[in-house]
Amino acid sequence: MGDLTEQSLAEFLDSVGDDTPAPGGGTSSAITTALAAALVEMAARIGDESGDSAERAASLRADALRLAEQELTSYAPVLEAKTPADRTTALDGASEPPAQIAEAAADVAELGAEVAGSSSPAVRGDALTGVILAEAAATAAARLVETNITSGPVFDRARAAADRASKARESGTVS
């Protein structure tokens, strides 16, 4: 699997559907985060004269794409682990990228709720779509962490990020 940014959407979707473990849920969550950030970015560019929100969304989109690439190989050590101790260590390491994806998605959801609140009706729905997609990505990435590990700082960060994204969606869609 090559650079994700060099693939067409159809190629990416085919690779997700292949009988290989990557790309899987983590990379898909990161790509969803990038898509959510792009929607928030568009809404901000149309409605935010200062451009600060648009630039923040663009930065989050780039971070999500970087995390998508990182996630492609993060689970390989788990599959290669020879002993239970090696597997536990590998699962700890494999949990960091989805935790970071959950945090980035929560940032997108919070920014999207802000942008939606100040957007014109013409793009408010796009910003809210970004919020909803970001919440889904944060929740999915947090569940991947919870599948790997059951406690600890990475677990707590992922869970907190999913909660932040949920609150952002609730605040952005209640109006």
C-alpha positions as CSV (number, residue, x, y, z in Angstrom):
1,M,0.0,0.0,0.0
2,G,1.5,3.3,-1.1
3,D,1.1,6.9,0.0
4,L,-2.6,7.4,0.8
5,T,-2.6,10.9,-0.8
6,E,-1.5,9.3,-4.1
7,Q,-4.4,6.9,-4.3
8,S,-7.8,7.6,-5.8
9,L,-10.8,7.3,-3.5
10,A,-11.8,4.1,-5.3
11,E,-8.3,2.6,-4.8
12,F,-8.4,3.5,-1.1
13,L,-11.9,1.9,-0.6
14,D,-10.7,-1.2,-2.5
15,S,-7.7,-1.5,-0.2
16,V,-10.0,-1.1,2.9
17,G,-12.1,-4.0,1.6
18,D,-9.1,-6.2,0.9
19,D,-8.4,-9.3,3.0
20,T,-5.5,-7.5,4.8
21,P,-5.5,-5.9,8.2
22,A,-4.5,-2.4,7.0
23,P,-5.9,-0.1,6.1
24,G,-8.6,-0.8,8.6
25,G,-10.6,1.1,11.2
26,G,-7.8,3.4,12.4
27,T,-6.9,4.6,9.0
28,S,-10.5,4.9,8.1
29,S,-11.2,7.0,11.2
30,A,-8.3,9.3,10.3
31,I,-9.5,9.7,6.7
32,T,-13.0,10.5,8.1
33,T,-11.4,13.1,10.4
34,A,-9.6,14.6,7.4
35,L,-12.9,14.8,5.5
36,A,-14.7,16.3,8.5
37,A,-11.9,18.9,8.8
38,A,-12.2,19.7,5.1
39,L,-15.9,20.4,5.4
40,V,-15.3,22.6,8.4
41,E,-12.5,24.4,6.5
42,M,-14.8,25.1,3.6
43,A,-17.5,26.4,5.8
44,A,-15.0,28.6,7.6
45,R,-13.5,29.9,4.4
46,I,-16.9,31.0,3.1
47,G,-18.0,32.5,6.4
48,D,-14.9,33.6,8.4
49,E,-13.3,36.8,7.2
50,S,-10.3,36.4,9.4
51,G,-9.4,33.0,8.1
52,D,-8.2,31.7,11.5
53,S,-10.8,28.9,11.7
54,A,-10.1,27.8,8.1
55,E,-6.4,27.7,8.8
56,R,-6.9,25.7,11.9
57,A,-9.2,23.2,10.1
58,A,-6.6,22.9,7.3
59,S,-3.9,22.1,9.9
60,L,-6.1,19.5,11.5
61,R,-6.8,18.0,8.1
62,A,-3.1,17.6,7.4
63,D,-2.6,16.1,10.9
64,A,-5.3,13.6,10.2
65,L,-3.7,12.5,6.9
66,R,-0.4,12.1,8.7
67,L,-2.1,9.9,11.3
68,A,-3.8,7.9,8.6
69,E,-0.4,7.0,7.1
70,Q,1.0,6.3,10.6
71,E,-1.9,4.0,11.4
72,L,-1.2,1.8,8.4
73,T,1.6,0.1,10.1
74,S,0.9,0.6,13.8
75,Y,-0.8,-2.8,14.3
76,A,1.8,-4.9,12.5
77,P,3.9,-5.5,15.7
78,V,0.8,-6.9,17.3
79,L,0.4,-9.5,14.5
80,E,4.1,-10.3,14.7
81,A,4.3,-10.7,18.5
82,K,5.6,-14.1,19.6
83,T,4.9,-14.0,23.3
84,P,2.0,-12.7,25.4
85,A,4.3,-10.1,26.9
86,D,5.4,-9.0,23.4
87,R,1.7,-8.8,22.4
88,T,0.9,-6.6,25.4
89,T,3.7,-4.3,24.6
90,A,2.7,-4.1,21.0
91,L,-0.9,-3.4,21.8
92,D,0.2,-0.5,24.0
93,G,2.1,0.9,21.1
94,A,-0.6,0.2,18.6
95,S,-3.1,2.2,20.8
96,E,-1.2,5.5,20.5
97,P,-2.1,6.4,16.9
98,P,-5.9,5.8,17.3
99,A,-5.8,7.8,20.5
100,Q,-4.2,10.7,18.6
101,I,-6.8,10.2,15.8
102,A,-9.6,10.5,18.5
103,E,-8.0,13.7,19.8
104,A,-7.7,15.2,16.4
105,A,-11.3,14.3,15.6
106,A,-12.4,15.9,18.8
107,D,-10.5,19.1,17.9
108,V,-12.3,19.0,14.5
109,A,-15.7,18.5,16.1
110,E,-15.2,21.4,18.5
111,L,-13.9,23.7,15.8
112,G,-16.8,22.6,13.5
113,A,-19.4,23.5,16.2
114,E,-17.8,27.0,16.5
115,V,-17.8,27.5,12.8
116,A,-21.4,26.2,12.5
117,G,-22.5,28.7,15.1
118,S,-21.1,31.6,13.1
119,S,-21.8,30.3,9.6
120,S,-24.3,31.5,7.1
121,P,-27.2,29.1,6.6
122,A,-25.8,28.2,3.2
123,V,-22.8,26.4,4.8
124,R,-24.0,25.6,8.3
125,G,-25.1,22.2,7.3
126,D,-21.6,21.5,5.8
127,A,-20.0,22.5,9.1
128,L,-22.4,20.4,11.1
129,T,-21.8,17.4,8.8
130,G,-18.1,17.9,9.6
131,V,-19.0,17.9,13.3
132,I,-21.0,14.7,13.0
133,L,-18.3,12.9,11.0
134,A,-15.6,14.0,13.4
135,E,-17.7,12.7,16.3
136,A,-18.0,9.3,14.6
137,A,-14.3,9.2,13.9
138,A,-13.4,10.1,17.5
139,T,-15.8,7.4,18.8
140,A,-14.5,4.8,16.4
141,A,-10.8,5.5,17.1
142,A,-11.5,5.4,20.9
143,R,-13.2,2.0,20.5
144,L,-10.1,0.8,18.8
145,V,-8.0,1.8,21.7
146,E,-10.5,0.2,24.1
147,T,-10.2,-3.0,22.1
148,N,-6.4,-3.0,22.5
149,I,-6.1,-1.9,26.1
150,T,-8.4,-1.6,29.1
151,S,-6.8,1.2,31.2
152,G,-4.0,3.7,31.4
153,P,-3.3,7.2,30.1
154,V,-3.7,6.4,26.4
155,F,-7.1,4.7,27.2
156,D,-8.1,7.8,29.2
157,R,-7.1,10.2,26.5
158,A,-9.0,8.3,23.8
159,R,-12.2,8.1,26.0
160,A,-11.9,11.8,26.9
161,A,-11.6,12.7,23.2
162,A,-14.7,10.8,22.3
163,D,-16.6,12.5,25.1
164,R,-15.4,15.9,23.8
165,A,-16.5,15.1,20.3
166,S,-19.9,14.0,21.5
167,K,-20.3,17.3,23.5
168,A,-19.3,19.3,20.5
169,R,-21.9,17.5,18.4
170,E,-24.6,18.1,21.0
171,S,-23.7,21.8,21.2
172,G,-23.5,22.2,17.5
173,T,-26.7,20.5,16.6
174,V,-28.9,21.9,19.3
175,S,-30.3,25.1,17.9
